[in-house]
Amino acid sequence: MDINTITLCGGGNAAHALIPIIRTHFQGTISLFLPYKDEAEHFQFLIREDQHIKAYTPKGVLNARPDRVSKSAAEACQDADLVIISLPAFAHEFTLSQILPFLKPNALVGTMPARSGFEYSALRLLQDHQREAIGIFGFQTLPWACRITHYAREVDILGQKASVGLAAFPHSISEELADDFTRFLGLTITPLPNMLTLSLANVGQLIHPGIMYGLFKGQEDCKYRKEDIPYFYQGVTQETARTLEHLSAEVRNVTQALQTRNPVLDLSQVISLKEWLLTTYSDSIADSSSLQSCFVTNRAYQGLRAPMKEIEDGYFLPDFQARYLTEDIPYGLVVTRAIAQLAGVQTPAIDEVITTTSRWMHKSYLERGELCGKDIQDTRIPQKYGIQDVKDIMF
């Protein structure tokens, strides 16, 4: 593919990491679309003052800045060959609606990460805007753990994955696009066989809500001093690991049911959570004997604590509005639950985690075992887009 201009939508952790990483491997134009608050001004200062973002990685420091920054979708996107939306899932649809009118024919636009159900939303928007010639793609996960330490100045990049899956529509572009991203990002990007794999193999929907459930069920009001905030991944107990195993097994049950209905459907990349960890963090896990040990001995997860909000001097409560729930429930587990319903598969563990964590968020997706809660329209379940037959979910 002839990619000369890449536009990034978003000014968060992922964008801070992408700018210096892409610049290391790409000599074309890097643009930023930042319509929110004063984000654009911070990055425009870098350009004006000839300064750079410093990215601290295990292999050294990378320095880079974007070539241009704009609050205008037209300015930032009109000549883009490739657009990467690195925003929370709730912002995907709105951002796509902003940029689609300005994209040139045959541009490629996608999300990093996609989470579940992105394809249903994106394809509907392409149809509504009469932009069907534009290709879409999504990443299974972020390629690394990254945290801003100084906005528009410094970012820590940790825990790079050995490989990351990418799916695209039409599927014919997947392999070449994965090769391009392998070059741009300096790590292996693996083409996935279809967008459905991307939704079902969304490991964030298992890991984040599953660990939050394990850490805080029955202890929702427990206060913590800063030094006592539990480690997130390294805090996985045997009981939490069992919950994660049940969630993973139910996704595999859905996968098997879909493959039974359609034997030519390739869902071979929807693997168990433990297998994914061992594949993705092969060099970081010291003890692979159990799912629990894969988490607690993973160097890439070292030191990361559970999301908290400060309530008074020195005391914290669990933050149930963190993206580990507000993203991975409506744009993860709820979508998988909806696909399971179409496939006729029961999901008691998924139902329990959705019901419990939804209550923490003051949301309702499942009511009496049905996807009819008051907030279901804020998700990306296929039924929202008129899909009522299991054969129609397979992009």
C-alpha positions in Angstrom: 0.0 0.0 0.0 1.2 3.5 -0.8 1.0 5.3 2.6 2.5 8.7 2.7 0.4 10.4 5.4 -0.8 8.9 8.7 -3.3 10.8 10.8 -3.8 9.9 14.5 -7.1 10.8 16.2 -6.6 11.2 19.9 -4.1 12.7 22.3 -4.0 10.1 25.1 -1.4 7.4 26.1 -1.6 5.5 22.8 -1.1 8.6 20.6 1.9 9.7 22.8 3.5 6.3 22.1 2.6 6.1 18.5 4.2 9.4 17.4 7.8 8.5 18.3 7.4 4.8 17.4 6.0 5.5 14.0 8.5 8.3 13.3 11.3 5.8 13.9 10.1 3.7 11.0 8.2 6.1 8.7 9.4 9.1 6.8 6.0 10.5 5.6 3.7 13.0 7.3 2.2 12.4 10.7 -0.9 14.5 11.5 -2.9 14.8 14.7 -6.6 15.4 14.9 -7.4 16.8 18.3 -10.8 18.5 18.6 -11.1 18.3 22.4 -10.3 21.0 24.9 -6.7 22.4 24.6 -5.0 19.2 23.4 -4.1 20.6 20.0 -2.4 23.7 21.6 0.0 21.5 23.6 1.2 19.6 20.5 1.3 22.8 18.3 3.7 24.2 20.9 6.0 21.3 20.2 6.1 22.2 16.5 6.4 25.9 17.0 9.2 25.5 19.6 11.0 22.7 17.7 10.6 20.4 20.6 9.8 16.7 20.9 7.9 14.0 22.8 10.4 11.8 24.7 9.3 8.1 24.8 11.2 6.1 27.4 11.4 2.4 26.3 13.4 -0.5 27.7 15.7 -0.1 24.7 16.3 3.6 25.0 14.7 7.0 24.4 12.8 8.0 21.3 12.3 11.6 20.3 9.7 12.8 17.8 6.8 15.3 17.2 3.9 15.4 14.7 4.3 17.3 11.5 0.9 19.1 11.9 -1.9 19.3 14.4 -5.4 20.5 14.0 -8.8 20.7 15.7 -10.3 20.5 12.2 -11.2 17.1 10.7 -10.8 18.5 7.2 -7.3 19.9 7.8 -6.1 16.8 9.7 -7.7 14.1 7.5 -8.3 15.2 4.0 -5.0 13.9 2.6 -4.6 10.9 5.0 -3.9 7.5 3.5 -4.2 5.8 6.9 -6.1 7.0 9.9 -5.6 5.5 13.4 -8.2 6.3 16.0 -6.6 5.8 19.4 -9.5 6.8 21.6 -11.8 5.0 24.0 -14.5 2.9 22.3 -17.3 5.2 23.3 -15.6 7.9 21.1 -15.1 5.7 18.0 -18.5 6.3 16.4 -18.5 10.1 17.0 -15.0 10.5 15.7 -15.7 8.4 12.6 -18.7 10.6 11.9 -16.5 13.7 12.1 -13.8 12.5 9.7 -15.6 10.3 7.1 -16.8 13.3 5.0 -13.2 14.4 4.5 -11.4 11.2 3.8 -10.3 10.6 0.2 -11.5 7.5 -1.7 -9.7 4.2 -0.6 -8.3 5.7 2.6 -8.0 3.2 5.5 -9.4 4.0 8.9 -9.3 1.9 12.0 -9.0 1.7 15.8 -6.2 0.8 18.2 -7.6 -1.2 20.0 -10.9 -1.9 18.4 -12.7 -3.7 21.3 -15.8 -5.6 20.3 -18.5 -4.7 17.7 -16.4 -2.0 16.0 -17.2 -3.5 12.6 -21.0 -3.2 13.0 -20.8 0.5 13.9 -18.1 1.4 11.3 -19.8 -0.4 8.4 -23.1 1.2 9.2 -21.5 4.7 9.2 -19.7 4.0 5.9 -23.1 3.1 4.4 -24.8 6.2 5.9 -22.1 8.5 4.5 -21.9 6.6 1.2 -18.2 5.9 1.7 -18.2 2.2 1.2 -14.8 2.4 -0.7 -13.0 3.2 2.5 -11.4 0.2 4.2 -11.6 -0.4 8.0 -9.3 -2.2 10.4 -8.9 -2.8 14.1 -6.2 -4.0 16.5 -6.9 -6.7 19.0 -5.1 -4.8 21.7 -2.6 -2.0 22.2 0.9 -3.3 21.3 2.4 -2.0 24.6 1.5 -0.7 28.0 2.1 3.1 27.9 1.6 5.9 30.4 1.9 9.7 29.9 4.3 11.1 32.5 4.2 14.7 31.1 1.4 15.7 28.6 2.8 16.3 25.1 6.3 15.9 26.5 7.0 12.4 27.9 5.6 8.9 27.9 6.7 5.6 29.3 6.4 2.6 27.0 6.5 -0.7 28.7 5.7 -4.3 28.2 5.7 -4.6 24.4 3.8 -7.6 23.1 5.5 -10.2 20.9 2.7 -9.8 18.3 -0.7 -8.2 18.0 -3.6 -9.3 15.8 -5.2 -7.0 13.2 -8.4 -7.6 11.2 -9.7 -5.6 8.3 -12.7 -5.3 6.0 -12.5 -6.1 3.2 -10.4 -9.0 4.3 -8.3 -8.8 1.1 -6.4 -5.8 2.6 -5.5 -7.5 5.9 -2.2 -9.1 5.0 -0.7 -6.1 3.3 -1.9 -3.8 6.0 -0.5 -6.0 8.7 2.9 -5.9 6.9 2.7 -2.1 6.8 2.0 -1.9 10.5 4.8 -4.4 11.2 7.1 -2.0 9.6 5.7 1.2 11.1 5.6 -0.2 14.7 8.7 -2.3 14.7 6.9 -5.5 16.0 4.9 -8.3 14.5 1.4 -7.5 13.5 -0.5 -10.7 12.6 -3.5 -10.6 10.1 -6.6 -12.1 11.5 -9.1 -13.9 9.2 -12.1 -11.8 9.9 -13.6 -9.0 12.0 -15.6 -11.4 14.1 -12.3 -12.8 15.4 -11.4 -9.3 16.5 -14.6 -9.1 18.5 -14.5 -12.5 20.1 -10.7 -12.4 20.7 -10.9 -9.1 22.5 -9.0 -10.2 25.6 -9.5 -6.9 27.4 -13.2 -7.9 27.8 -12.0 -10.9 29.9 -9.0 -9.6 31.7 -10.2 -6.1 32.9 -13.7 -6.8 34.1 -12.7 -10.3 35.4 -9.9 -8.9 37.6 -12.0 -6.0 38.8 -14.7 -8.5 39.7 -12.2 -10.7 41.5 -10.6 -7.8 43.4 -13.7 -5.9 44.5 -16.8 -8.1 44.7 -18.0 -7.9 48.2 -15.4 -5.1 49.0 -16.9 -2.3 46.9 -16.7 0.2 49.8 -13.3 -0.8 51.1 -11.0 2.2 51.6 -7.3 2.0 50.8 -4.3 4.1 51.7 -2.2 4.8 48.6 0.5 2.3 49.6 -2.2 -0.4 50.1 -3.9 -0.1 46.7 -3.9 -3.7 45.3 -1.8 -4.6 42.4 -4.0 -5.3 39.4 -2.5 -8.1 37.4 -0.1 -9.2 40.1 -3.1 -9.3 42.5 -4.8 -12.1 40.6 -5.7 -14.8 43.1 -6.6 -18.4 42.4 -10.3 -17.5 42.7 -9.9 -14.7 40.3 -8.0 -16.9 37.9 -10.9 -19.4 38.0 -13.3 -16.6 37.1 -11.1 -15.6 34.2 -10.9 -19.3 33.1 -14.7 -19.5 33.1 -15.1 -16.3 31.0 -12.5 -17.6 28.5 -14.2 -21.0 28.3 -17.5 -19.4 27.5 -16.1 -17.4 24.7 -14.6 -20.6 23.3 -18.0 -22.2 23.6 -19.5 -19.4 21.5 -16.7 -19.8 19.0 -17.3 -23.6 18.7 -21.1 -23.1 18.2 -20.4 -20.6 15.4 -18.0 -22.9 13.7 -20.5 -25.8 14.0 -23.0 -23.7 12.2 -20.5 -22.5 9.5 -17.6 -25.0 9.2 -15.7 -22.7 6.7 -15.7 -19.8 9.2 -12.1 -19.4 10.5 -12.1 -18.6 14.2 -8.9 -20.4 14.9 -7.3 -17.3 16.4 -9.9 -17.1 19.2 -7.8 -18.9 21.7 -7.9 -19.4 25.4 -6.8 -16.6 27.7 -3.8 -18.6 29.0 -2.7 -19.4 25.4 -2.9 -15.8 24.5 -0.8 -14.7 27.4 1.9 -17.3 26.6 1.9 -16.3 23.0 1.9 -12.5 23.6 4.3 -12.4 26.6 6.5 -15.4 25.8 9.6 -13.6 27.1 8.1 -11.9 30.1 6.4 -14.7 32.0 8.6 -16.5 34.5 6.1 -19.2 35.6 3.7 -20.5 33.0 2.3 -23.4 35.1 -1.1 -21.8 35.6 -3.2 -18.9 34.5 -2.6 -17.2 37.9 1.1 -17.6 37.6 1.1 -16.2 34.1 -0.3 -13.0 35.5 1.6 -12.6 38.7 5.0 -13.4 37.2 4.6 -11.4 34.0 7.3 -8.6 34.0 5.2 -6.6 31.6 2.5 -6.2 34.3 4.8 -5.5 37.1 3.8 -2.7 39.5 0.5 -1.7 37.8 -2.2 -1.1 40.5 -6.0 -1.2 40.4 -7.8 2.0 39.3 -8.7 4.2 42.2 -10.3 7.5 43.0 -9.2 9.6 46.0 -12.1 10.4 48.4 -10.3 12.1 51.2 -6.7 12.8 52.3 -4.8 9.6 51.9 -7.7 7.3 51.2 -9.0 5.8 48.0 -12.0 3.8 46.7 -12.1 1.5 43.6 -12.8 3.6 40.5 -15.8 1.9 38.9 -15.9 4.5 36.1 -12.4 3.4 34.9 -12.1 2.2 31.3 -11.5 -1.3 32.6 -15.3 -1.4 33.1 -16.8 1.5 31.1 -15.1 0.3 27.9 -14.7 -3.4 28.4 -18.3 -4.1 29.5 -20.5 -2.3 26.8 -17.8 -2.7 24.1 -16.7 -6.1 25.1 -18.5 -8.6 27.3 -22.0 -7.3 26.4 -21.2 -7.7 22.7 -20.0 -11.2 23.2 -23.1 -12.0 25.3 -25.2 -10.7 22.4 -23.3 -12.9 19.9 -23.8 -15.9 22.3 -27.5 -15.2 22.3 -27.6 -15.4 18.5 -25.7 -18.6 18.6 -27.9 -20.1 21.3 -25.1 -20.5 23.9 -25.6 -20.0 27.6 -23.0 -17.8 29.4 -23.5 -17.8 33.2 -20.1 -16.5 34.1 -20.3 -13.7 31.6 -23.8 -12.8 32.8 -22.6 -12.7 36.4 -19.7 -10.4 35.7 -21.9 -8.1 33.5 -24.6 -7.9 36.1 -22.3 -7.2 39.0 -20.0 -4.7 37.3 -23.0 -2.9 35.7 -24.4 -2.3 39.1 -21.1 -0.7 40.2 -21.3 1.6 37.1 -25.0 2.4 37.7 -25.7 0.9 34.3 -28.2 -1.7 33.1 -27.5 -4.0 30.2 -29.0 -7.4 31.3 -32.4 -7.6 32.9 -33.8 -11.0 33.9 -31.3 -12.7 31.6 -32.3 -10.5 28.6 -30.4 -7.8 26.8 -33.0 -5.2 27.4 -31.5 -3.0 30.1 -32.0 0.8 29.8 -28.4 1.3 28.6 -28.2 -1.4 26.0 -28.4 1.2 23.1 -25.1 2.6 24.3 -23.4 -0.7 23.4 -22.3 -2.1 20.0 -24.3 -5.3 20.1 -25.1 -6.6 16.6 -28.9 -6.5 17.3 -28.6 -2.7 17.6 -27.7 -2.6 13.9 -30.6 -4.9 12.8 -28.6 -8.1 12.9 -30.9 -10.9 14.2 -29.5 -13.9 12.5 -26.2 -15.5 13.4 -25.1 -15.8 9.8 -25.1 -12.0 9.5 -22.5 -11.3 12.1 -19.6 -12.9 10.2 -17.6 -10.1 8.5 
